[in-house]
């Protein structure tokens, strides 16, 4: 084919594509998956600039993975970054840990990052869908989103014209790892009220490798309870409460890829997550303000670690404990103005981390220190995004956010309770505090 003919074919193809754009846009609106994480409102995936993904409950059920991190690796660009069977970390395009924000029902899950446990704090059978943002494509979430956002949305009740109840009992077993997962859920749905309850139990033995050997400390067990309810006061006002509780028992941590000393066998004897969230949803009869959502939440995560050392070591056991408490509030408003669809609001949260570590020596002595100084972090942010309809088949998205961050850590001593009375605790570092004002902005087009 001559260069002239190749150019003619390319021009013809472009003309066909231009003529098809209105049809493609129409199909995009009616057939595409819907997500709420990127814009804080229902948005089509194909009309959201940047990399996104949605995984529905049926995908999670069909995978039958003991951990949600295994299932998430089906999404392009998402990788499991450690070999822990229960609480593995997740990387998005090579970025992970403190660069990926993990949400459960839109609330931040804050923990320290050395021994990650965030993704083990949810039972896969409780998940309705998972929404993934790859990279900083949204201004709704502030610091820590350079790698992206993973928002796990749990099952809930629904409003129904006819009062009805529904219940489900399910379970699964496996050979590698050997174990079981069982759950039950029940709901009462009516026109202006629903209530939903969930309970689940998982218990798995260690994995077996391809050579038939057992992968050390890959076992885990946990229990989950959930209670949710919503009341529709009138056509414009709806209030929802969300209570979740998870307890992990005897969880093994293989330790691969983690900053841990060689030798000790590491487990979580028990780990807890408690979430209480209250959300009010307003849909006023207004030509400008289409919806307004206010969410208040409290989340507590307690991680208890046990490190058992070999008999030849001068150390018998080390038992670190970390308690993470997060109070948060987010107010999101959606405004429709001709060609503009504007989302704006305030986001604030305060995270307190308290730690201590019990050290038991082979000699029989015991002491308590703090691996990290107790710390507080507070964030207050204002965000705004605008979807601008340039042409019927062309939407421009502009977004920006400004945050005030304040961090304070207490003084750090080498011992809180030394193993010997004659040992006087020594100051390792003075109390510190800092604050910063940061901003970010993004632009995208679909």
C-alpha positions in Angstrom: 0.0 0.0 0.0 1.4 3.4 -1.0 1.8 6.2 1.6 -1.1 8.1 0.0 -3.4 5.1 0.4 -2.4 4.6 4.0 -3.1 8.2 4.7 -6.5 7.9 3.1 -7.4 4.8 5.2 -6.3 6.7 8.4 -8.5 9.7 7.5 -11.5 7.5 6.8 -11.0 5.7 10.1 -10.9 9.0 12.0 -14.1 10.2 10.3 -15.9 6.9 11.2 -14.7 7.3 14.8 -15.9 11.0 15.0 -19.3 10.0 13.7 -19.5 7.2 16.3 -18.6 9.3 19.3 -22.2 10.3 20.2 -23.2 6.7 20.1 -20.2 5.6 22.2 -20.9 8.3 24.8 -24.6 7.1 25.0 -23.5 3.5 25.6 -20.9 4.7 28.2 -23.7 6.2 30.3 -26.0 3.2 30.1 -23.6 0.2 30.3 -20.6 1.3 32.3 -19.9 0.4 35.9 -20.8 3.0 38.5 -18.4 4.1 41.3 -18.7 6.7 44.0 -15.2 6.9 45.4 -13.6 9.1 42.7 -16.1 12.0 42.8 -18.1 11.5 46.0 -21.2 10.8 43.8 -22.4 8.2 41.3 -20.1 8.4 38.3 -19.5 6.1 35.3 -16.1 4.5 35.3 -15.6 5.3 31.6 -16.3 9.0 32.4 -13.8 9.2 35.2 -10.3 10.4 34.1 -7.5 8.2 35.3 -7.2 4.5 36.2 -10.1 3.0 38.1 -11.5 -0.4 38.7 -14.6 -1.9 40.3 -14.8 -5.5 41.8 -18.3 -6.7 42.6 -19.3 -9.2 45.3 -19.8 -12.0 42.8 -16.2 -11.6 41.7 -15.1 -11.9 45.3 -17.4 -14.9 45.9 -16.2 -16.8 42.8 -12.5 -16.3 43.7 -13.0 -17.9 47.1 -9.7 -16.4 48.4 -9.1 -16.5 52.2 -7.9 -12.9 52.0 -9.2 -10.0 49.9 -5.6 -9.0 49.0 -5.4 -12.2 46.8 -8.6 -11.3 45.0 -7.5 -7.7 44.3 -4.5 -8.9 42.3 -7.0 -9.7 39.5 -7.1 -5.9 38.9 -4.4 -4.7 36.5 -1.7 -2.7 38.3 -2.6 -4.0 41.8 -0.1 -6.4 43.4 0.1 -8.2 46.8 3.4 -7.0 48.4 4.0 -9.6 51.1 3.3 -13.3 51.8 1.1 -12.8 54.9 -2.0 -14.9 54.4 -4.2 -12.5 56.5 -3.0 -8.9 56.5 -0.9 -8.5 53.3 -0.1 -5.0 52.0 -1.2 -4.0 48.5 0.8 -2.0 45.9 -0.8 0.0 43.1 1.5 0.5 40.2 4.5 0.0 42.6 3.3 2.3 45.3 2.0 1.0 48.6 1.7 1.3 52.4 1.6 4.9 53.4 1.1 6.0 49.8 -2.2 4.1 49.4 -5.3 5.2 51.4 -7.4 2.2 52.6 -11.1 3.0 53.3 -13.9 0.8 54.7 -17.2 2.4 53.8 -15.4 5.7 53.1 -13.7 5.9 56.5 -9.8 5.9 56.8 -8.1 2.8 58.3 -5.1 4.3 60.0 -2.3 2.0 61.4 1.4 2.0 61.5 3.1 0.5 58.4 6.0 -1.7 59.6 3.8 -4.8 60.2 0.8 -4.1 58.0 -2.6 -5.5 59.0 -5.1 -3.2 57.4 -6.4 -5.6 54.7 -7.0 -8.4 57.2 -9.5 -6.3 59.1 -12.4 -7.1 56.8 -14.1 -10.4 56.0 -14.5 -10.9 52.2 -18.0 -12.3 52.7 -19.1 -8.9 54.1 -18.0 -7.0 51.0 -20.5 -5.7 48.5 -17.9 -4.1 46.1 -14.4 -2.7 46.0 -13.6 0.5 44.2 -9.9 1.2 43.3 -8.4 4.5 42.2 -5.0 4.1 40.7 -3.0 7.2 41.5 -3.9 10.7 42.7 -6.9 11.1 40.4 -9.2 12.5 43.1 -8.9 15.5 45.5 -11.4 14.0 48.0 -8.9 12.2 50.2 -5.9 14.3 50.8 -2.5 13.0 52.1 -1.4 9.5 51.3 -3.1 9.1 48.0 0.0 9.3 45.7 -0.4 5.5 45.0 -4.2 5.6 45.0 -7.3 4.7 47.1 -8.9 1.4 47.8 -12.5 1.7 49.2 -14.2 -1.4 50.4 -18.0 -1.0 50.5 -19.8 -3.5 52.8 -23.2 -5.1 52.5 -26.3 -3.2 53.7 -30.0 -3.3 53.7 -32.3 -1.6 51.2 -35.5 0.3 51.2 -38.5 -1.6 49.8 -42.0 -0.7 49.0 -43.1 -4.0 50.6 -41.9 -5.0 54.1 -39.8 -8.1 53.7 -37.0 -10.1 55.4 -34.1 -12.0 53.9 -31.4 -14.2 55.4 -28.4 -16.0 54.0 -26.1 -18.6 55.5 -22.9 -19.6 53.5 -19.6 -21.1 53.9 -16.6 -22.6 52.1 -13.7 -25.0 52.8 -10.3 -25.3 51.3 -7.4 -27.8 51.0 -4.6 -25.3 50.7 -4.8 -23.7 53.1 -6.9 -26.2 55.0 -9.7 -24.4 56.8 -13.2 -22.9 56.5 -15.1 -19.7 56.2 -18.7 -19.4 57.4 -21.0 -16.4 57.5 -24.7 -15.5 58.1 -26.6 -12.3 57.3 -30.1 -11.2 57.8 -32.1 -8.0 56.9 -35.4 -6.4 57.5 -36.4 -4.0 54.7 -39.3 -1.7 54.5 -40.3 1.6 52.8 -38.7 4.0 55.3 -36.5 1.7 57.5 -34.1 -1.2 57.2 -31.8 -3.0 59.5 -29.0 -5.5 58.6 -26.8 -7.8 60.6 -23.8 -9.8 59.6 -21.6 -12.4 61.4 -18.6 -14.4 60.1 -15.9 -16.7 61.1 -12.7 -17.7 59.3 -10.1 -20.3 60.5 -7.3 -21.5 58.3 -4.1 -23.6 58.8 -0.8 -22.7 57.2 -0.3 -22.9 53.4 1.7 -25.7 51.8 4.4 -24.8 49.3 4.8 -26.5 46.0 7.4 -28.9 47.6 4.9 -30.1 50.1 6.4 -28.2 53.1 4.4 -25.9 55.3 4.9 -22.1 55.0 5.6 -21.1 58.6 3.2 -18.7 60.3 0.7 -18.4 57.5 -2.3 -19.5 59.6 -5.0 -17.2 60.9 -8.5 -17.0 62.4 -10.9 -14.1 62.9 -14.5 -13.3 63.8 -16.6 -10.4 62.4 -19.8 -8.8 63.5 -21.7 -6.0 61.8 -24.9 -4.1 62.5 -26.3 -1.4 60.2 -29.6 0.5 60.0 -31.1 3.4 58.1 -34.2 5.6 58.6 -35.8 7.7 55.8 -37.4 10.6 57.8 -38.9 12.1 54.7 -38.2 12.1 50.9 -35.3 14.5 51.5 -33.6 13.2 54.7 -32.0 9.9 55.4 -29.8 8.8 58.4 -27.7 5.7 58.5 -25.7 4.1 61.3 -22.9 1.6 60.7 -21.3 -0.5 63.5 -18.5 -3.1 62.7 -16.3 -5.2 64.9 -13.5 -7.6 63.9 -11.3 -9.7 66.2 -8.3 -11.6 64.8 -7.0 -14.6 66.8 -3.6 -16.4 66.6 -2.6 -14.8 63.3 0.8 -15.8 61.8 3.1 -13.3 60.3 5.7 -14.9 57.9 7.8 -11.7 58.0 9.0 -11.7 54.4 9.9 -8.3 53.1 9.4 -6.7 56.5 11.9 -4.7 58.6 12.1 -7.4 61.3 15.2 -9.1 62.9 16.0 -12.6 61.9 15.0 -15.4 64.2 11.7 -14.7 66.1 8.5 -16.4 65.2 5.9 -13.6 64.9 2.1 -13.8 65.5 -0.8 -11.5 66.3 -2.3 -13.2 69.4 -5.3 -10.9 69.1 -6.1 -7.8 67.0 -9.3 -5.7 67.1 -11.1 -3.2 64.9 -14.2 -1.3 66.0 -16.0 1.2 63.7 -19.0 3.4 64.6 -20.2 5.6 61.8 -23.2 8.0 61.4 -24.2 9.5 58.1 -26.9 11.9 57.2 -27.9 12.2 53.5 -29.9 15.2 52.3 -31.4 15.5 48.8 -33.2 18.9 48.9 -35.7 20.1 46.4 -33.3 22.5 44.8 -32.3 23.4 41.3 -28.7 24.0 42.5 -27.8 21.8 45.5 -28.6 18.2 44.4 -27.3 16.4 47.5 -25.4 16.9 50.8 -23.8 14.2 52.9 -22.3 14.5 56.4 -20.4 11.6 57.8 -19.1 11.3 61.4 -17.0 8.3 62.5 -14.8 6.7 65.2 -12.5 3.8 64.5 -10.2 2.0 66.9 -7.6 -0.6 65.9 -5.6 -2.4 68.5 -2.7 -4.6 67.3 -1.0 -7.0 69.7 2.1 -8.7 68.4 4.1 -11.5 70.0 7.7 -12.3 68.9 9.0 -15.7 70.2 12.8 -15.9 70.1 15.0 -19.1 69.9 16.1 -20.6 73.2 19.7 -19.6 72.4 18.7 -15.9 72.3 19.1 -13.6 75.4 15.5 -12.5 74.7 12.5 -14.8 75.4 9.6 -12.8 74.0 8.8 -9.3 72.9 5.1 -8.2 72.9 4.5 -4.9 71.1 1.1 -3.3 71.3 -0.3 -0.4 69.2 -3.6 1.3 69.7 -4.8 3.6 66.9 -7.9 5.8 67.3 -9.3 7.9 64.5 -12.0 10.5 64.8 -13.2 11.9 61.5 -15.8 13.9 59.7 -16.5 14.6 56.0 -19.1 16.9 54.5 -19.7 16.6 50.8 -22.0 18.7 48.7 -23.0 18.3 45.0 -24.0 21.4 43.0 -25.5 21.3 39.5 -25.1 24.5 37.4 -25.8 24.3 33.7 -22.7 22.7 32.2 -21.0 22.3 35.6 -21.3 19.5 38.2 -19.5 20.7 41.2 -18.5 18.6 44.3 -17.1 20.5 47.3 -16.7 20.0 51.0 -14.6 19.7 54.1 -12.7 16.7 55.4 -11.1 16.5 58.8 -9.7 13.6 60.9 -7.5 13.1 64.0 -5.4 10.0 64.4 -3.9 9.1 67.8 -1.3 6.4 68.1 -0.3 4.9 71.5 2.3 2.2 71.7 4.2 0.1 74.3 6.3 -3.0 74.2 6.8 -5.7 76.8 10.3 -7.3 76.7 10.8 -10.6 78.5 14.4 -11.7 78.8 15.6 -15.3 79.1 17.0 -14.5 82.5 13.5 -13.9 83.8 13.7 -10.1 83.8 10.9 -8.0 82.3 10.8 -4.4 81.1 8.5 -2.2 79.2 9.5 0.4 76.6 7.9 2.3 73.7 9.1 1.4 70.2 7.6 4.7 68.9 6.7 7.8 70.7 3.0 8.3 71.2 1.8 10.6 68.5 -1.1 12.6 67.2 -1.9 13.7 63.7 -4.7 16.1 62.7 -5.7 17.0 59.1 -8.3 19.6 58.0 -8.9 19.9 54.3 -11.1 21.7 51.8 -11.6 20.1 48.4 -13.5 21.0 45.2 -13.9 19.3 41.9 -15.8 20.3 38.8 -17.0 18.2 35.8 -17.4 20.7 32.9 -19.4 19.6 29.9 -17.4 21.1 27.0 -19.2 19.2 24.2 -21.8 16.3 24.4 -18.9 13.8 24.1 -16.2 15.8 26.0 -16.0 16.4 29.8 -13.2 18.3 31.5 -12.6 17.5 35.2 -10.7 20.0 37.4 -10.0 19.4 41.0 -8.0 20.9 43.9 -7.5 20.6 47.6 -5.8 22.5 50.4 -4.9 20.8 53.7 -3.6 21.9 57.1 -1.7 19.2 58.8 -0.4 19.2 62.4 1.6 16.4 64.0 2.8 16.1 67.6 4.8 13.3 69.2 5.6 12.8 72.9 9.0 12.6 74.4 10.6 9.1 73.9 12.5 7.3 76.7 14.5 4.1 76.4 12.4 2.5 79.2 8.9 3.1 80.7 9.5 0.4 83.3 13.1 -0.8 83.2 13.9 -4.5 83.9 16.0 -3.5 86.9 15.1 -0.8 89.5 18.7 0.6 89.3 18.2 1.4 85.6 16.9 5.0 85.3 14.9 5.8 82.1 17.0 8.0 79.8 15.5 10.5 77.3 16.1 9.4 73.7 14.3 12.3 72.0 12.4 15.4 73.1 8.7 15.9 72.3 8.3 17.3 68.8 5.5 19.0 66.8 5.2 20.3 63.3 2.6 21.7 61.0 2.3 22.3 57.3 0.0 23.7 54.7 -0.1 21.7 51.5 -2.2 21.7 48.3 -2.7 19.6 45.2 -4.5 20.0 41.9 -5.4 17.8 39.0 -7.0 18.0 35.6 -8.4 15.2 33.4 -10.5 14.8 30.3 -12.9 12.2 29.0 
